[in-house]
């Protein structure tokens, strides 16, 4: 299982999880829900208490992953299979253009 913290600007917006079965879950952070509910990541995933589930990486997160020649550079540099979408998200999206960034989830924090 792999997890990623999803930040909106400097604030933790939620946690994205890829299960061992390859399913995806996104859960907004409770503090984000209570204090910044107007800051949703995308119109297709408004802020709510219940988690979102998908069989594939959510389109919003998919859109953060580089394409074209930049994807080629990323897959070769980090030796990541282009089909490993969660791996690419974790490797390439820590410092995205825009308000959203992705960081690997450290279970020891």
C-alpha positions in Angstrom: 0.0 0.0 0.0 1.3 3.5 -0.9 0.0 6.7 0.5 0.5 10.4 -0.4 -0.2 13.6 1.4 -2.1 16.0 -0.8 -1.5 19.7 0.0 -3.4 22.7 -1.1 -0.9 25.5 -0.9 0.7 24.9 2.6 -2.4 23.1 4.1 -2.9 19.4 4.2 -6.0 18.8 2.1 -6.1 15.0 2.4 -4.5 11.6 1.9 -4.4 9.6 -1.4 -4.0 5.8 -0.9 -3.3 3.1 -3.4 -4.2 -0.3 -2.0 -2.3 -3.5 -2.6 -5.1 -4.5 -4.9 -4.5 -1.4 -7.0 -7.6 0.6 -5.9 -7.5 4.2 -5.0 -9.0 6.2 -2.1 -8.9 9.9 -1.4 -9.9 11.2 2.0 -10.1 14.9 2.8 -8.3 15.8 6.1 -10.7 16.5 8.9 -9.1 19.8 9.8 -9.3 20.8 6.1 -13.0 19.9 6.1 -13.7 21.9 9.3 -11.6 25.0 8.5 -11.2 25.3 4.8 -14.2 23.5 3.2 -14.4 26.0 0.4 -10.9 24.9 -0.8 -11.8 21.7 -2.7 -9.2 20.2 -5.1 -11.6 19.8 -8.1 -15.2 20.2 -8.9 -15.5 16.5 -9.3 -14.3 15.9 -5.7 -16.0 18.5 -3.5 -15.1 18.5 0.2 -16.9 15.8 2.2 -16.4 13.5 5.1 -16.8 10.3 3.1 -13.8 9.1 1.2 -13.8 8.8 -2.6 -13.0 5.5 -4.2 -11.8 4.6 -7.8 -10.5 1.6 -9.7 -8.0 3.9 -11.5 -6.1 7.0 -10.3 -8.5 9.9 -10.1 -8.5 12.0 -13.2 -7.5 15.1 -11.2 -4.3 13.4 -9.9 -3.7 11.8 -13.3 -3.6 15.4 -14.7 -0.7 16.3 -12.4 1.6 13.7 -14.0 3.9 15.0 -16.7 3.2 14.0 -20.4 5.3 13.6 -23.5 9.0 14.1 -23.4 8.9 15.2 -19.8 7.2 11.9 -18.9 10.0 10.1 -20.8 12.7 11.9 -18.8 10.9 11.1 -15.5 10.4 7.4 -16.2 14.0 7.0 -17.3 15.6 9.1 -14.5 13.7 7.4 -11.7 13.3 4.1 -13.5 9.6 4.1 -13.0 7.2 2.1 -15.3 5.0 4.6 -17.2 2.0 2.5 -16.1 2.9 3.1 -12.4 0.8 6.2 -12.0 1.0 6.4 -8.2 4.8 6.0 -8.5 5.0 8.8 -11.0 2.7 11.0 -8.9 4.9 10.5 -5.9 8.2 11.1 -7.8 7.1 14.0 -10.0 4.5 16.0 -8.2 6.1 17.2 -5.0 6.6 20.7 -6.5 3.9 21.1 -9.1 2.9 24.3 -10.8 -0.2 25.5 -9.1 -1.7 25.2 -5.6 -1.6 21.4 -5.3 1.5 19.3 -4.3 2.0 15.7 -3.4 4.3 14.2 -0.8 5.0 10.6 0.1 3.3 9.7 3.3 5.6 8.8 6.2 4.0 6.4 8.6 6.4 7.5 11.4 5.1 11.1 11.4 
